[in-house]
Amino acid sequence: MLNLGKSLTLCLAASALMLSACGKEAKPNLLKDIQVEMSSWRLTKNATDAYPNLPEEKAKKRYANDMMFNYFRKEENPEKRHLTAAMAYLGYAQMNTRARPAYCTKLRVDISAFKSRFESQHRAEDKAVDTILAKQSLTRDMIWEQNERMMMVNVKNDLLRAGGLHGSHAMCSDIKKKPQKYAQPFNFTKIMPVAAAQLRQAQAQAVTQHAELTAAPTLRK
């Protein structure tokens, strides 16, 4: 069975990895702190040290959100906050919609149903992220190309560990059989609500700006 706690660690670490893509746009020291503290080799220890009375998975969620909250509190520029949230989401999403399916495909196991389930429960986040990336002249493919190698290594290790003696092929096959079971726990808004709130804010601002631009010609008449 896929250990959701360990997979969560990898997904959060992937989110931290993506923050390097916006390091030049946001306060570098703040982002560096998040990347280090949320790296897969430190996240579990730091989280359990900070919240010894919580179960490990809940401690990791709480700790990751604390790190993001502290960054957003210190970063005054809303566009930089939104870009950081977008990168955090992309690390999380691309681990599950690109890296995991790509690895299973190499083993001749099609987990496209899992990918579809994941995407269907993140439509609002995806829409906001696309809006944010467009403002920065960035694309999902550009971000993926920068981090593909590391993500593929991470997801391979995740599936190998999860498969145990049966191997990663067995794990991919189980995901194929039970896509909803595996996709449902990976809900970005529930796991990283602080970053998700920034995505909602960015989308709301974009809608408002669009409405103002649309109304402007009418007002001039």
C-alpha positions as CSV (number, residue, x, y, z in Angstrom):
1,M,0.0,0.0,0.0
2,L,1.1,3.6,-0.7
3,N,2.2,5.2,2.6
4,L,0.3,8.5,2.4
5,G,2.5,10.0,5.1
6,K,5.7,9.3,3.2
7,S,4.1,10.4,-0.1
8,L,3.0,13.6,1.6
9,T,6.5,14.3,2.6
10,L,7.7,13.9,-1.0
11,C,4.9,16.1,-2.3
12,L,5.6,18.9,0.2
13,A,9.3,18.6,-0.6
14,A,8.5,18.9,-4.2
15,S,6.6,22.1,-3.4
16,A,9.7,23.4,-1.7
17,L,11.8,22.4,-4.7
18,M,9.6,24.5,-7.0
19,L,10.2,27.6,-5.0
20,S,13.6,27.9,-6.5
21,A,11.8,28.9,-9.7
22,C,10.6,32.1,-8.1
23,G,13.6,32.8,-5.9
24,K,14.6,35.9,-7.9
25,E,11.2,37.3,-7.7
26,A,10.6,36.9,-4.0
27,K,12.7,37.5,-0.9
28,P,15.5,34.9,-1.4
29,N,16.3,34.4,2.3
30,L,12.7,33.7,3.1
31,L,12.3,31.2,0.3
32,K,15.6,29.5,1.1
33,D,14.4,28.9,4.7
34,I,11.2,27.2,3.4
35,Q,13.2,25.1,0.9
36,V,15.6,23.9,3.6
37,E,12.9,23.3,6.3
38,M,10.5,21.5,3.9
39,S,13.2,19.3,2.2
40,S,12.2,15.6,2.5
41,W,15.1,14.8,4.8
42,R,14.3,17.5,7.4
43,L,10.5,17.9,7.2
44,T,9.6,14.8,9.3
45,K,12.1,15.6,12.0
46,N,11.3,19.3,12.2
47,A,7.6,18.7,12.2
48,T,7.6,16.0,14.9
49,D,10.0,18.1,17.1
50,A,7.7,21.1,16.7
51,Y,4.5,19.1,17.4
52,P,5.4,16.0,19.4
53,N,1.8,15.5,20.5
54,L,0.4,15.3,17.0
55,P,0.4,12.2,14.7
56,E,3.3,12.4,12.2
57,E,1.1,13.2,9.1
58,K,-0.8,16.0,10.9
59,A,2.5,17.4,12.3
60,K,4.0,17.6,8.8
61,K,0.9,19.4,7.4
62,R,0.9,21.8,10.4
63,Y,4.6,22.5,10.1
64,A,4.5,23.1,6.3
65,N,1.7,25.5,6.6
66,D,3.4,27.3,9.4
67,M,6.5,27.8,7.2
68,M,4.3,29.1,4.3
69,F,2.3,31.4,6.7
70,N,5.5,33.0,8.0
71,Y,6.7,33.6,4.5
72,F,3.4,35.2,3.4
73,R,3.3,37.3,6.5
74,K,6.7,38.8,5.8
75,E,6.3,39.2,2.0
76,E,4.5,42.5,1.4
77,N,4.2,42.2,-2.4
78,P,1.0,40.3,-3.3
79,E,2.2,39.2,-6.7
80,K,5.3,37.6,-5.1
81,R,3.1,35.8,-2.6
82,H,0.8,34.5,-5.4
83,L,3.8,33.3,-7.4
84,T,5.2,31.5,-4.4
85,A,1.8,29.8,-3.8
86,A,1.6,28.8,-7.5
87,M,5.1,27.2,-7.4
88,A,4.2,25.3,-4.2
89,Y,1.1,24.0,-5.9
90,L,2.9,23.0,-9.0
91,G,5.4,21.0,-7.1
92,Y,2.6,19.2,-5.4
93,A,0.5,18.7,-8.6
94,Q,3.3,17.8,-11.0
95,M,4.5,15.1,-8.7
96,N,1.1,13.5,-9.0
97,T,0.0,14.4,-12.5
98,R,3.3,14.1,-14.4
99,A,6.0,12.3,-12.4
100,R,3.8,9.5,-11.0
101,P,2.0,8.7,-14.3
102,A,5.2,9.0,-16.3
103,Y,7.0,6.5,-14.1
104,C,4.1,4.0,-14.1
105,T,3.9,4.3,-17.9
106,K,7.5,3.1,-18.1
107,L,6.3,0.0,-16.3
108,R,3.4,-0.3,-18.9
109,V,0.8,0.6,-16.3
110,D,-1.7,3.3,-17.2
111,I,-2.8,5.4,-14.2
112,S,-4.4,8.1,-16.3
113,A,-7.6,7.6,-14.2
114,F,-5.7,8.6,-11.1
115,K,-4.4,11.7,-12.9
116,S,-7.9,12.7,-14.0
117,R,-9.2,12.3,-10.5
118,F,-6.5,14.5,-9.1
119,E,-7.1,17.1,-11.8
120,S,-10.8,17.1,-11.3
121,Q,-10.5,17.9,-7.6
122,H,-8.0,20.8,-8.3
123,R,-9.7,22.7,-11.1
124,A,-10.0,25.9,-9.1
125,E,-6.3,25.7,-8.1
126,D,-5.2,25.0,-11.7
127,K,-7.2,28.0,-13.0
128,A,-5.6,30.3,-10.5
129,V,-2.1,28.9,-11.2
130,D,-2.5,29.4,-15.0
131,T,-3.5,33.0,-14.3
132,I,-0.5,33.6,-12.1
133,L,2.0,32.0,-14.5
134,A,0.6,34.0,-17.5
135,K,1.4,37.2,-15.7
136,Q,5.0,36.1,-15.2
137,S,5.4,34.8,-18.8
138,L,5.9,31.3,-17.4
139,T,4.4,28.0,-18.4
140,R,3.9,24.6,-16.7
141,D,6.2,23.0,-19.1
142,M,9.0,25.4,-18.3
143,I,8.7,24.7,-14.6
144,W,8.5,20.9,-15.2
145,E,11.6,20.9,-17.4
146,Q,13.6,22.6,-14.6
147,N,12.6,19.9,-12.0
148,E,11.7,16.8,-14.0
149,R,14.9,14.8,-13.1
150,M,14.6,15.3,-9.4
151,M,10.9,14.6,-9.4
152,M,11.2,11.4,-11.3
153,V,13.9,10.2,-8.9
154,N,11.6,11.0,-5.9
155,V,8.5,9.4,-7.3
156,K,10.5,6.3,-8.2
157,N,11.7,5.9,-4.7
158,D,8.2,6.6,-3.3
159,L,6.6,3.8,-5.4
160,L,9.5,1.4,-4.8
161,R,9.2,1.9,-1.0
162,A,5.4,1.6,-1.2
163,G,5.5,-1.5,-3.3
164,G,7.8,-3.2,-0.8
165,L,8.7,-6.8,-1.8
166,H,6.2,-6.6,-4.6
167,G,7.9,-3.7,-6.3
168,S,6.8,-0.5,-7.9
169,H,4.9,-2.3,-10.6
170,A,2.5,-3.7,-8.0
171,M,2.0,-0.2,-6.6
172,C,1.3,1.3,-10.0
173,S,-1.2,-1.5,-10.6
174,D,-3.0,-0.9,-7.4
175,I,-3.3,2.9,-8.2
176,K,-4.7,1.9,-11.5
177,K,-7.4,-0.3,-9.9
178,K,-8.3,2.3,-7.2
179,P,-7.7,5.8,-8.6
180,Q,-10.2,7.5,-6.3
181,K,-8.8,5.9,-3.2
182,Y,-5.3,7.3,-4.0
183,A,-6.3,10.6,-5.4
184,Q,-8.7,11.7,-2.7
185,P,-6.2,12.2,0.2
186,F,-4.0,14.4,-2.0
187,N,-6.2,17.5,-1.7
188,F,-4.0,20.6,-1.9
189,T,-6.5,23.0,-0.2
190,K,-6.9,20.6,2.8
191,I,-3.2,19.9,3.1
192,M,-1.8,23.4,2.4
193,P,-4.7,25.8,3.1
194,V,-2.4,28.8,3.6
195,A,-1.0,28.5,0.0
196,A,-4.4,27.7,-1.4
197,A,-5.8,30.9,0.1
198,Q,-3.2,32.9,-1.8
199,L,-4.3,31.1,-5.0
200,R,-7.9,32.1,-4.4
201,Q,-6.9,35.6,-3.7
202,A,-5.0,35.8,-6.9
203,Q,-7.9,34.5,-8.9
204,A,-10.3,36.9,-7.3
205,Q,-8.1,39.8,-8.1
206,A,-7.8,38.7,-11.7
207,V,-11.6,38.5,-12.0
208,T,-12.0,42.0,-10.6
209,Q,-9.3,43.4,-12.9
210,H,-10.9,41.8,-15.9
211,A,-14.3,43.2,-14.9
212,E,-12.8,46.7,-14.5
213,L,-11.1,46.5,-17.9
214,T,-14.3,45.3,-19.6
215,A,-16.3,48.1,-18.0
216,A,-13.8,50.8,-18.8
217,P,-14.9,51.4,-22.5
218,T,-18.5,51.6,-21.5
219,L,-17.7,54.2,-18.8
220,R,-15.8,56.4,-21.4
221,K,-18.9,56.6,-23.7
